[in-house]
Amino acid sequence: MVYVFLLLDRPDAEALRLSVRPEHKIYLAQLADRIAFAGPLRSESGSMIGSLLAIDFPSEVAARAWLSEEPFTKAGLYASTHIHAFDNMWPQKVGFPSL
């Protein structure tokens, strides 16, 4: 099952996000073959304000366990976290970089 993570940063936490981001990317890379999509959420001005991830996990318990060890979570970056099961019913055509 794919789970979507809507993760919003604490206010004024962009410096923390940038300092922990290398560890976050390494942690994500461990699941590269299970990621449907992942990336930062941005404010109207372009600053990073959170993350949106869609990752395949065997259960919500496994998804929550993964998030508890995620470097941004451990650093206290997020003001709020939401995890929901997700059924992708639309083929992606826009917003994905060419590889």
C-alpha positions as CSV (number, residue, x, y, z in Angstrom):
1,M,0.0,0.0,0.0
2,V,1.3,3.5,-0.8
3,Y,1.2,5.9,2.1
4,V,1.3,9.7,1.6
5,F,3.2,11.8,4.1
6,L,2.2,15.4,4.5
7,L,4.9,16.9,6.7
8,L,4.9,20.6,7.5
9,D,7.9,22.4,9.0
10,R,8.0,24.5,12.1
11,P,8.0,28.2,11.3
12,D,11.4,29.7,10.6
13,A,13.1,26.3,10.3
14,E,14.6,26.5,6.9
15,A,18.2,26.6,8.2
16,L,17.5,23.4,10.2
17,R,16.0,21.8,7.1
18,L,19.0,22.7,5.0
19,S,21.5,21.4,7.6
20,V,19.8,18.0,8.0
21,R,18.8,17.6,4.3
22,P,21.9,15.5,3.3
23,E,21.0,12.9,6.0
24,H,17.3,13.0,4.9
25,K,18.2,12.3,1.3
26,I,20.5,9.3,2.3
27,Y,17.6,7.9,4.4
28,L,15.1,8.3,1.5
29,A,17.6,6.7,-0.9
30,Q,17.3,3.5,1.1
31,L,13.7,3.2,-0.2
32,A,14.4,4.4,-3.7
33,D,12.6,1.5,-5.3
34,R,9.5,2.0,-3.2
35,I,9.1,5.8,-3.6
36,A,6.2,6.9,-5.9
37,F,7.1,10.5,-5.5
38,A,8.9,12.8,-3.0
39,G,9.9,16.4,-2.7
40,P,9.7,19.6,-0.7
41,L,6.6,21.7,-0.3
42,R,7.3,25.4,-1.1
43,S,5.8,28.7,0.0
44,E,4.7,31.2,-2.6
45,S,8.2,32.8,-2.3
46,G,9.9,29.5,-3.0
47,S,11.2,28.6,0.4
48,M,10.9,25.0,1.6
49,I,8.1,24.6,4.2
50,G,7.6,20.9,4.4
51,S,7.7,17.6,2.5
52,L,5.2,15.5,0.5
53,L,6.2,11.8,0.1
54,A,4.4,8.8,-1.3
55,I,6.1,5.5,-0.4
56,D,5.0,1.9,-0.5
57,F,5.0,0.2,2.9
58,P,3.4,-3.1,4.0
59,S,1.3,-1.3,6.7
60,E,0.6,2.0,8.4
61,V,2.6,0.7,11.4
62,A,5.6,0.3,9.1
63,A,5.2,3.7,7.6
64,R,5.0,5.4,11.0
65,A,8.0,3.4,12.2
66,W,10.0,4.6,9.2
67,L,8.9,8.2,9.9
68,S,10.0,8.0,13.5
69,E,13.6,7.3,12.4
70,E,13.6,9.9,9.6
71,P,16.3,12.5,10.1
72,F,14.0,15.6,9.8
73,T,11.7,14.0,12.4
74,K,14.5,13.2,14.7
75,A,15.8,16.8,14.4
76,G,12.4,18.2,15.4
77,L,11.8,19.9,12.0
78,Y,8.1,19.1,11.6
79,A,5.3,21.1,13.2
80,S,2.8,18.5,12.0
81,T,2.8,15.1,10.3
82,H,0.0,13.3,8.6
83,I,0.1,9.9,7.0
84,H,-2.7,8.5,4.9
85,A,-3.2,5.4,2.7
86,F,-3.3,6.5,-1.0
87,D,-4.7,4.9,-4.2
88,N,-3.1,6.5,-7.3
89,M,-5.9,6.7,-9.8
90,W,-4.3,9.1,-12.3
91,P,-1.3,8.7,-14.6
92,Q,1.3,11.4,-13.9
93,K,2.1,13.7,-16.7
94,V,3.1,17.0,-15.1
95,G,5.6,18.1,-12.5
96,F,8.1,15.2,-12.8
97,P,11.6,16.0,-13.9
98,S,12.9,14.1,-16.9
99,L,15.5,11.5,-16.0
